[in-house]
Amino acid sequence: MKNQKNTLNILGNKNRRKILEMLAEKPMYVTEISKKLETGRKAVIEHLQILENHELIKPYKKGNRKYYKINKTLMLQIIITQNTTQIQIEDLEMTQNDINQARTTFPEIERMERKKYEINQDFRQILTLIREIEEQCQKIKKTEKRLYQLIDELMHTGQQIVNKKVTNQKEKDILLEMMKEGQVRPEELSKRLNLEIDDIYEAVKNLREKNIL
Protein backbone atom coordinates (compact mmCIF):
# COMPACT_ATOMS: atom_id res chain seq x y z
CA MET A 1 0.00 0.00 0.00
CA LYS A 2 1.39 3.39 -0.96
CA ASN A 3 1.58 6.49 1.25
CA GLN A 4 -1.62 6.83 3.28
CA LYS A 5 -1.97 10.60 2.81
CA ASN A 6 -1.63 10.16 -0.96
CA THR A 7 -4.32 7.48 -0.86
CA LEU A 8 -6.60 9.83 1.08
CA ASN A 9 -6.07 12.53 -1.56
CA ILE A 10 -6.95 10.03 -4.28
CA LEU A 11 -10.17 9.04 -2.51
CA GLY A 12 -11.05 12.72 -2.16
CA ASN A 13 -12.00 12.77 -5.86
CA LYS A 14 -15.74 12.11 -6.34
CA ASN A 15 -15.39 10.30 -9.68
CA ARG A 16 -12.68 7.98 -8.37
CA ARG A 17 -14.90 7.10 -5.40
CA LYS A 18 -17.77 6.37 -7.82
CA ILE A 19 -15.49 4.14 -9.90
CA LEU A 20 -14.54 2.17 -6.79
CA GLU A 21 -18.22 1.84 -5.85
CA MET A 22 -19.02 0.50 -9.32
CA LEU A 23 -16.11 -1.95 -9.29
CA ALA A 24 -17.19 -3.15 -5.83
CA GLU A 25 -20.40 -4.38 -7.50
CA LYS A 26 -18.68 -6.10 -10.43
CA PRO A 27 -15.57 -5.87 -12.66
CA MET A 28 -16.03 -3.40 -15.53
CA TYR A 29 -14.23 -2.18 -18.66
CA VAL A 30 -13.47 1.43 -19.66
CA THR A 31 -16.42 2.09 -22.00
CA GLU A 32 -18.84 0.59 -19.48
CA ILE A 33 -17.47 2.82 -16.70
CA SER A 34 -17.49 5.86 -18.99
CA LYS A 35 -21.19 5.43 -19.86
CA LYS A 36 -22.30 4.83 -16.29
CA LEU A 37 -20.19 7.70 -14.96
CA GLU A 38 -21.23 9.96 -17.88
CA THR A 39 -17.59 10.98 -18.27
CA GLY A 40 -15.27 10.81 -21.27
CA ARG A 41 -13.07 7.75 -21.84
CA LYS A 42 -9.86 9.77 -21.51
CA ALA A 43 -10.78 11.04 -18.03
CA VAL A 44 -11.88 7.54 -16.96
CA ILE A 45 -8.58 6.04 -18.15
CA GLU A 46 -6.66 8.67 -16.15
CA HIS A 47 -8.68 7.87 -13.01
CA LEU A 48 -8.16 4.14 -13.50
CA GLN A 49 -4.42 4.63 -13.96
CA ILE A 50 -4.18 6.57 -10.69
CA LEU A 51 -6.19 3.93 -8.81
CA GLU A 52 -4.07 1.15 -10.32
CA ASN A 53 -0.80 2.93 -9.49
CA HIS A 54 -1.88 3.03 -5.85
CA GLU A 55 -2.84 -0.65 -5.88
CA LEU A 56 -6.54 0.00 -5.22
CA ILE A 57 -7.63 -1.76 -8.43
CA LYS A 58 -6.03 -4.14 -10.90
CA PRO A 59 -6.74 -4.97 -14.56
CA TYR A 60 -7.21 -8.35 -16.18
CA LYS A 61 -7.97 -9.58 -19.69
CA LYS A 62 -11.23 -11.28 -20.61
CA GLY A 63 -11.59 -11.95 -24.30
CA ASN A 64 -10.58 -8.81 -26.17
CA ARG A 65 -11.47 -6.49 -23.30
CA LYS A 66 -9.45 -5.17 -20.39
CA TYR A 67 -11.49 -5.28 -17.18
CA TYR A 68 -10.76 -3.65 -13.83
CA LYS A 69 -11.59 -5.00 -10.40
CA ILE A 70 -10.99 -4.09 -6.76
CA ASN A 71 -7.52 -5.18 -5.72
CA LYS A 72 -7.75 -5.08 -1.93
CA THR A 73 -10.30 -4.85 0.85
CA LEU A 74 -9.38 -1.74 2.82
CA MET A 75 -10.63 0.09 5.87
CA LEU A 76 -10.21 3.87 6.07
CA GLN A 77 -10.35 5.56 9.46
CA ILE A 78 -9.76 9.26 10.21
CA ILE A 79 -9.48 10.47 13.79
CA ILE A 80 -9.24 14.22 14.48
CA THR A 81 -8.94 15.51 18.04
CA GLN A 82 -7.60 18.67 19.69
CA ASN A 83 -4.27 16.92 20.21
CA THR A 84 -3.72 14.74 17.17
CA THR A 85 -4.86 13.74 13.70
CA GLN A 86 -4.59 10.12 12.62
CA ILE A 87 -5.22 8.70 9.17
CA GLN A 88 -5.29 4.92 9.04
CA ILE A 89 -5.77 2.86 5.91
CA GLU A 90 -5.59 -0.83 6.68
CA ASP A 91 -5.63 -3.89 4.47
CA LEU A 92 -8.39 -6.17 5.81
CA GLU A 93 -6.73 -9.30 4.48
CA MET A 94 -5.54 -11.38 7.44
CA THR A 95 -2.96 -14.10 7.98
CA GLN A 96 -3.97 -17.22 9.88
CA ASN A 97 -2.05 -15.89 12.89
CA ASP A 98 -4.07 -12.65 12.72
CA ILE A 99 -7.32 -14.65 12.61
CA ASN A 100 -6.27 -16.82 15.55
CA GLN A 101 -5.35 -13.74 17.58
CA ALA A 102 -8.72 -12.14 16.77
CA ARG A 103 -10.51 -15.30 17.91
CA THR A 104 -8.57 -15.30 21.18
CA THR A 105 -9.25 -11.60 21.83
CA PHE A 106 -12.92 -11.78 20.85
CA PRO A 107 -14.33 -15.33 21.33
CA GLU A 108 -17.67 -14.37 19.73
CA ILE A 109 -15.94 -14.57 16.34
CA GLU A 110 -15.70 -18.37 16.46
CA ARG A 111 -19.38 -18.70 17.30
CA MET A 112 -20.33 -16.47 14.37
CA GLU A 113 -17.96 -18.39 12.07
CA ARG A 114 -19.69 -21.64 13.03
CA LYS A 115 -23.09 -20.09 12.32
CA LYS A 116 -21.84 -18.97 8.91
CA TYR A 117 -20.93 -22.55 7.97
CA GLU A 118 -24.27 -23.85 9.30
CA ILE A 119 -26.28 -21.60 6.97
CA ASN A 120 -27.69 -23.75 4.19
CA GLN A 121 -28.72 -21.49 1.30
CA ASP A 122 -31.17 -19.68 3.59
CA PHE A 123 -31.19 -15.98 2.73
CA ARG A 124 -33.08 -15.03 5.91
CA GLN A 125 -30.38 -16.63 8.04
CA ILE A 126 -27.74 -14.68 6.12
CA LEU A 127 -29.55 -11.40 6.87
CA THR A 128 -29.91 -12.32 10.55
CA LEU A 129 -26.22 -13.17 10.90
CA ILE A 130 -25.15 -9.97 9.11
CA ARG A 131 -27.22 -7.90 11.58
CA GLU A 132 -25.74 -9.84 14.50
CA ILE A 133 -22.19 -9.24 13.28
CA GLU A 134 -22.96 -5.54 12.82
CA GLU A 135 -24.14 -5.38 16.44
CA GLN A 136 -20.86 -6.94 17.57
CA CYS A 137 -18.95 -4.41 15.44
CA GLN A 138 -20.77 -1.59 17.23
CA LYS A 139 -19.70 -3.01 20.60
CA ILE A 140 -16.10 -3.15 19.43
CA LYS A 141 -16.32 0.43 18.11
CA LYS A 142 -17.47 1.68 21.51
CA THR A 143 -14.46 0.01 23.13
CA GLU A 144 -12.19 1.44 20.44
CA LYS A 145 -13.63 4.93 21.01
CA ARG A 146 -12.74 4.80 24.69
CA LEU A 147 -9.21 3.61 23.90
CA TYR A 148 -8.73 6.51 21.47
CA GLN A 149 -10.07 8.88 24.13
CA LEU A 150 -7.37 7.59 26.49
CA ILE A 151 -4.71 8.13 23.82
CA ASP A 152 -5.96 11.68 23.31
CA GLU A 153 -5.89 12.37 27.05
CA LEU A 154 -2.33 11.02 27.26
CA MET A 155 -1.30 13.14 24.26
CA HIS A 156 -2.67 16.21 26.04
CA THR A 157 -0.77 15.37 29.25
CA GLY A 158 2.37 14.66 27.24
CA GLN A 159 2.15 18.02 25.49
CA GLN A 160 1.81 19.76 28.85
CA ILE A 161 4.94 17.98 30.12
CA VAL A 162 6.88 18.90 26.97
CA ASN A 163 5.85 22.57 27.19
CA LYS A 164 6.75 22.71 30.89
CA LYS A 165 10.09 20.88 30.85
CA VAL A 166 11.52 21.56 27.39
CA THR A 167 12.49 24.95 25.99
CA ASN A 168 14.49 23.90 22.91
CA GLN A 169 12.16 23.86 19.89
CA LYS A 170 13.96 21.00 18.14
CA GLU A 171 13.66 18.85 21.25
CA LYS A 172 9.97 19.75 21.54
CA ASP A 173 9.33 18.80 17.91
CA ILE A 174 11.08 15.46 18.36
CA LEU A 175 9.09 14.58 21.49
CA LEU A 176 5.77 15.55 19.90
CA GLU A 177 6.59 13.52 16.78
CA MET A 178 7.46 10.51 18.94
CA MET A 179 4.13 10.80 20.75
CA LYS A 180 2.29 10.78 17.42
CA GLU A 181 4.30 8.05 15.71
CA GLY A 182 5.85 5.97 18.52
CA GLN A 183 9.49 4.88 18.41
CA VAL A 184 10.83 6.46 15.21
CA ARG A 185 14.30 5.91 13.77
CA PRO A 186 16.55 9.02 13.81
CA GLU A 187 16.75 8.95 10.00
CA GLU A 188 12.95 9.06 9.78
CA LEU A 189 12.75 11.89 12.33
CA SER A 190 15.33 13.82 10.31
CA LYS A 191 13.20 13.48 7.18
CA ARG A 192 9.87 14.31 8.84
CA LEU A 193 11.13 17.32 10.80
CA ASN A 194 13.53 18.56 8.12
CA LEU A 195 16.44 18.49 10.58
CA GLU A 196 20.03 17.37 10.14
CA ILE A 197 20.65 13.87 11.48
CA ASP A 198 23.36 15.23 13.82
CA ASP A 199 20.80 17.63 15.30
CA ILE A 200 18.49 14.68 15.98
CA TYR A 201 21.21 12.71 17.78
CA GLU A 202 22.23 15.76 19.80
CA ALA A 203 18.65 16.53 20.83
CA VAL A 204 17.96 12.91 21.83
CA LYS A 205 21.18 12.87 23.87
CA ASN A 206 20.11 16.06 25.70
CA LEU A 207 16.64 14.64 26.39
CA ARG A 208 18.16 11.48 27.87
CA GLU A 209 20.47 13.53 30.07
CA LYS A 210 17.41 15.45 31.32
CA ASN A 211 15.78 12.06 32.06
CA ILE A 212 12.88 12.86 29.72
CA LEU A 213 13.64 9.99 27.34
C-alpha positions as CSV (number, residue, x, y, z in Angstrom):
1,M,0.0,0.0,0.0
2,K,1.4,3.4,-1.0
3,N,1.6,6.5,1.2
4,Q,-1.6,6.8,3.3
5,K,-2.0,10.6,2.8
6,N,-1.6,10.2,-1.0
7,T,-4.3,7.5,-0.9
8,L,-6.6,9.8,1.1
9,N,-6.1,12.5,-1.6
10,I,-6.9,10.0,-4.3
11,L,-10.2,9.0,-2.5
12,G,-11.1,12.7,-2.2
13,N,-12.0,12.8,-5.9
14,K,-15.7,12.1,-6.3
15,N,-15.4,10.3,-9.7
16,R,-12.7,8.0,-8.4
17,R,-14.9,7.1,-5.4
18,K,-17.8,6.4,-7.8
19,I,-15.5,4.1,-9.9
20,L,-14.5,2.2,-6.8
21,E,-18.2,1.8,-5.8
22,M,-19.0,0.5,-9.3
23,L,-16.1,-1.9,-9.3
24,A,-17.2,-3.1,-5.8
25,E,-20.4,-4.4,-7.5
26,K,-18.7,-6.1,-10.4
27,P,-15.6,-5.9,-12.7
28,M,-16.0,-3.4,-15.5
29,Y,-14.2,-2.2,-18.7
30,V,-13.5,1.4,-19.7
31,T,-16.4,2.1,-22.0
32,E,-18.8,0.6,-19.5
33,I,-17.5,2.8,-16.7
34,S,-17.5,5.9,-19.0
35,K,-21.2,5.4,-19.9
36,K,-22.3,4.8,-16.3
37,L,-20.2,7.7,-15.0
38,E,-21.2,10.0,-17.9
39,T,-17.6,11.0,-18.3
40,G,-15.3,10.8,-21.3
41,R,-13.1,7.8,-21.8
42,K,-9.9,9.8,-21.5
43,A,-10.8,11.0,-18.0
44,V,-11.9,7.5,-17.0
45,I,-8.6,6.0,-18.2
46,E,-6.7,8.7,-16.2
47,H,-8.7,7.9,-13.0
48,L,-8.2,4.1,-13.5
49,Q,-4.4,4.6,-14.0
50,I,-4.2,6.6,-10.7
51,L,-6.2,3.9,-8.8
52,E,-4.1,1.2,-10.3
53,N,-0.8,2.9,-9.5
54,H,-1.9,3.0,-5.8
55,E,-2.8,-0.7,-5.9
56,L,-6.5,0.0,-5.2
57,I,-7.6,-1.8,-8.4
58,K,-6.0,-4.1,-10.9
59,P,-6.7,-5.0,-14.6
60,Y,-7.2,-8.3,-16.2
61,K,-8.0,-9.6,-19.7
62,K,-11.2,-11.3,-20.6
63,G,-11.6,-12.0,-24.3
64,N,-10.6,-8.8,-26.2
65,R,-11.5,-6.5,-23.3
66,K,-9.5,-5.2,-20.4
67,Y,-11.5,-5.3,-17.2
68,Y,-10.8,-3.6,-13.8
69,K,-11.6,-5.0,-10.4
70,I,-11.0,-4.1,-6.8
71,N,-7.5,-5.2,-5.7
72,K,-7.8,-5.1,-1.9
73,T,-10.3,-4.9,0.9
74,L,-9.4,-1.7,2.8
75,M,-10.6,0.1,5.9
76,L,-10.2,3.9,6.1
77,Q,-10.3,5.6,9.5
78,I,-9.8,9.3,10.2
79,I,-9.5,10.5,13.8
80,I,-9.2,14.2,14.5
81,T,-8.9,15.5,18.0
82,Q,-7.6,18.7,19.7
83,N,-4.3,16.9,20.2
84,T,-3.7,14.7,17.2
85,T,-4.9,13.7,13.7
86,Q,-4.6,10.1,12.6
87,I,-5.2,8.7,9.2
88,Q,-5.3,4.9,9.0
89,I,-5.8,2.9,5.9
90,E,-5.6,-0.8,6.7
91,D,-5.6,-3.9,4.5
92,L,-8.4,-6.2,5.8
93,E,-6.7,-9.3,4.5
94,M,-5.5,-11.4,7.4
95,T,-3.0,-14.1,8.0
96,Q,-4.0,-17.2,9.9
97,N,-2.0,-15.9,12.9
98,D,-4.1,-12.7,12.7
99,I,-7.3,-14.6,12.6
100,N,-6.3,-16.8,15.6
101,Q,-5.4,-13.7,17.6
102,A,-8.7,-12.1,16.8
103,R,-10.5,-15.3,17.9
104,T,-8.6,-15.3,21.2
105,T,-9.2,-11.6,21.8
106,F,-12.9,-11.8,20.8
107,P,-14.3,-15.3,21.3
108,E,-17.7,-14.4,19.7
109,I,-15.9,-14.6,16.3
110,E,-15.7,-18.4,16.5
111,R,-19.4,-18.7,17.3
112,M,-20.3,-16.5,14.4
113,E,-18.0,-18.4,12.1
114,R,-19.7,-21.6,13.0
115,K,-23.1,-20.1,12.3
116,K,-21.8,-19.0,8.9
117,Y,-20.9,-22.6,8.0
118,E,-24.3,-23.9,9.3
119,I,-26.3,-21.6,7.0
120,N,-27.7,-23.8,4.2
121,Q,-28.7,-21.5,1.3
122,D,-31.2,-19.7,3.6
123,F,-31.2,-16.0,2.7
124,R,-33.1,-15.0,5.9
125,Q,-30.4,-16.6,8.0
126,I,-27.7,-14.7,6.1
127,L,-29.5,-11.4,6.9
128,T,-29.9,-12.3,10.5
129,L,-26.2,-13.2,10.9
130,I,-25.2,-10.0,9.1
131,R,-27.2,-7.9,11.6
132,E,-25.7,-9.8,14.5
133,I,-22.2,-9.2,13.3
134,E,-23.0,-5.5,12.8
135,E,-24.1,-5.4,16.4
136,Q,-20.9,-6.9,17.6
137,C,-19.0,-4.4,15.4
138,Q,-20.8,-1.6,17.2
139,K,-19.7,-3.0,20.6
140,I,-16.1,-3.1,19.4
141,K,-16.3,0.4,18.1
142,K,-17.5,1.7,21.5
143,T,-14.5,0.0,23.1
144,E,-12.2,1.4,20.4
145,K,-13.6,4.9,21.0
146,R,-12.7,4.8,24.7
147,L,-9.2,3.6,23.9
148,Y,-8.7,6.5,21.5
149,Q,-10.1,8.9,24.1
150,L,-7.4,7.6,26.5
151,I,-4.7,8.1,23.8
152,D,-6.0,11.7,23.3
153,E,-5.9,12.4,27.1
154,L,-2.3,11.0,27.3
155,M,-1.3,13.1,24.3
156,H,-2.7,16.2,26.0
157,T,-0.8,15.4,29.2
158,G,2.4,14.7,27.2
159,Q,2.2,18.0,25.5
160,Q,1.8,19.8,28.9
161,I,4.9,18.0,30.1
162,V,6.9,18.9,27.0
163,N,5.9,22.6,27.2
164,K,6.7,22.7,30.9
165,K,10.1,20.9,30.9
166,V,11.5,21.6,27.4
167,T,12.5,25.0,26.0
168,N,14.5,23.9,22.9
169,Q,12.2,23.9,19.9
170,K,14.0,21.0,18.1
171,E,13.7,18.8,21.2
172,K,10.0,19.7,21.5
173,D,9.3,18.8,17.9
174,I,11.1,15.5,18.4
175,L,9.1,14.6,21.5
176,L,5.8,15.5,19.9
177,E,6.6,13.5,16.8
178,M,7.5,10.5,18.9
179,M,4.1,10.8,20.7
180,K,2.3,10.8,17.4
181,E,4.3,8.0,15.7
182,G,5.9,6.0,18.5
183,Q,9.5,4.9,18.4
184,V,10.8,6.5,15.2
185,R,14.3,5.9,13.8
186,P,16.6,9.0,13.8
187,E,16.7,8.9,10.0
188,E,12.9,9.1,9.8
189,L,12.7,11.9,12.3
190,S,15.3,13.8,10.3
191,K,13.2,13.5,7.2
192,R,9.9,14.3,8.8
193,L,11.1,17.3,10.8
194,N,13.5,18.6,8.1
195,L,16.4,18.5,10.6
196,E,20.0,17.4,10.1
197,I,20.7,13.9,11.5
198,D,23.4,15.2,13.8
199,D,20.8,17.6,15.3
200,I,18.5,14.7,16.0
201,Y,21.2,12.7,17.8
202,E,22.2,15.8,19.8
203,A,18.7,16.5,20.8
204,V,18.0,12.9,21.8
205,K,21.2,12.9,23.9
206,N,20.1,16.1,25.7
207,L,16.6,14.6,26.4
208,R,18.2,11.5,27.9
209,E,20.5,13.5,30.1
210,K,17.4,15.4,31.3
211,N,15.8,12.1,32.1
212,I,12.9,12.9,29.7
213,L,13.6,10.0,27.3
